Amino acid sequence: MADDLWEYSPTCGHRTGMDLAGWSVMATDGFVGRVDEQSEDAGDAWLVLDAGAWIFGKLLIPASAVVRCEPEARTVRLALTRGQVEDAPQHLSETERADGQYREDVAAYFAEAARSR
């Protein structure tokens, strides 16, 4: 993952203005859900992954977890396994996204996931 958790890697193929809502999301070992929401704000870029019945919830995924955007297939590929996605902190609301402690927890989890690769 990129050094800055909340930025897209310059090599992942994401372009400013690219609407990822509804795109399939693939972990390194399979499908994990669809993009529900996104932000591409500088220093605060992320995806909200709707994992549907698999996890029964949504997850906040930092943009640095995206290794490739495939516009033709409407697919986002992550540098995470299904297990890493499943174990990520749940995303419950927009208010929670703004909570400093929640953001620190998410950042710590994904920084550790990047180190364990």
C-alpha positions as CSV (number, residue, x, y, z in Angstrom):
1,M,0.0,0.0,0.0
2,A,1.1,3.6,-0.5
3,D,3.0,5.4,2.2
4,D,0.0,7.7,2.8
5,L,-3.0,5.5,3.7
6,W,-5.5,8.1,2.5
7,E,-4.2,8.6,-1.0
8,Y,-4.5,6.6,-4.2
9,S,-1.2,5.2,-5.5
10,P,-0.2,7.0,-8.7
11,T,0.2,3.6,-10.4
12,C,-3.3,2.2,-9.5
13,G,-5.1,3.7,-12.5
14,H,-7.5,5.9,-10.5
15,R,-8.2,9.2,-12.2
16,T,-9.7,12.3,-10.6
17,G,-13.5,12.3,-11.2
18,M,-13.7,8.5,-11.7
19,D,-17.0,7.4,-10.1
20,L,-16.4,4.0,-8.5
21,A,-19.9,3.7,-7.0
22,G,-21.3,0.2,-7.8
23,W,-18.0,-1.2,-9.0
24,S,-17.0,-4.7,-7.9
25,V,-14.3,-4.9,-5.3
26,M,-11.8,-7.8,-5.5
27,A,-9.4,-8.9,-2.7
28,T,-6.3,-10.8,-3.7
29,D,-8.2,-14.0,-3.3
30,G,-11.7,-13.2,-4.5
31,F,-14.8,-10.9,-4.6
32,V,-15.6,-8.9,-1.4
33,G,-18.4,-6.5,-2.4
34,R,-19.2,-3.3,-4.2
35,V,-18.2,0.3,-3.7
36,D,-21.0,2.1,-2.0
37,E,-19.4,5.6,-1.5
38,Q,-16.1,7.2,-2.2
39,S,-14.0,10.2,-1.5
40,E,-11.1,11.4,-3.6
41,D,-10.3,14.4,-1.5
42,A,-6.5,15.1,-1.2
43,G,-5.3,13.4,2.0
44,D,-8.7,11.9,2.7
45,A,-9.4,9.4,-0.1
46,W,-11.4,6.3,0.7
47,L,-14.0,3.8,-0.4
48,V,-17.0,2.5,1.6
49,L,-17.2,-1.1,0.7
50,D,-20.7,-2.7,0.9
51,A,-19.8,-6.4,1.6
52,G,-23.5,-7.4,1.6
53,A,-24.4,-10.7,3.2
54,W,-20.8,-11.8,3.3
55,I,-19.9,-9.5,6.3
56,F,-23.3,-7.9,6.9
57,G,-22.0,-4.4,6.8
58,K,-19.9,-1.7,5.3
59,L,-16.2,-1.1,5.7
60,L,-14.1,2.1,5.3
61,I,-11.2,1.2,3.0
62,P,-8.3,3.7,2.7
63,A,-7.5,4.6,-1.0
64,S,-4.0,3.2,-0.6
65,A,-5.4,-0.3,-0.4
66,V,-6.5,0.0,-4.1
67,V,-3.8,-1.5,-6.4
68,R,-5.7,-1.3,-9.6
69,C,-8.9,0.3,-11.1
70,E,-10.2,-1.5,-14.2
71,P,-12.7,0.8,-15.9
72,E,-13.6,-1.7,-18.6
73,A,-14.6,-4.3,-16.0
74,R,-15.9,-1.8,-13.5
75,T,-13.6,-3.5,-10.9
76,V,-11.4,-2.2,-8.1
77,R,-8.6,-4.6,-6.9
78,L,-7.3,-4.3,-3.4
79,A,-3.9,-5.3,-1.9
80,L,-5.8,-7.2,0.8
81,T,-7.0,-10.7,1.3
82,R,-10.6,-11.6,2.0
83,G,-9.6,-12.3,5.6
84,Q,-8.0,-8.9,6.0
85,V,-11.2,-7.2,4.6
86,E,-13.4,-9.3,6.9
87,D,-11.4,-8.4,10.0
88,A,-11.3,-4.6,9.2
89,P,-13.2,-2.2,11.6
90,Q,-16.9,-1.9,10.6
91,H,-18.1,1.3,9.1
92,L,-21.4,2.3,10.7
93,S,-22.1,5.9,9.7
94,E,-20.9,9.1,8.1
95,T,-20.6,10.6,11.6
96,E,-18.3,7.8,12.6
97,R,-16.1,8.6,9.5
98,A,-15.4,12.0,11.1
99,D,-14.6,10.5,14.5
100,G,-10.9,10.9,15.2
101,Q,-10.6,7.7,17.3
102,Y,-12.4,5.6,14.6
103,R,-10.1,7.0,11.9
104,E,-7.0,6.2,14.0
105,D,-8.3,2.6,14.5
106,V,-8.9,2.2,10.8
107,A,-5.5,3.7,9.9
108,A,-3.7,1.4,12.5
109,Y,-5.5,-1.7,11.2
110,F,-4.6,-1.0,7.5
111,A,-1.1,0.0,8.3
112,E,-0.6,-3.3,10.1
113,A,-2.2,-5.2,7.1
114,A,0.2,-3.5,4.8
115,R,3.2,-4.5,6.9
116,S,2.0,-8.1,7.1
117,R,2.0,-8.6,3.3
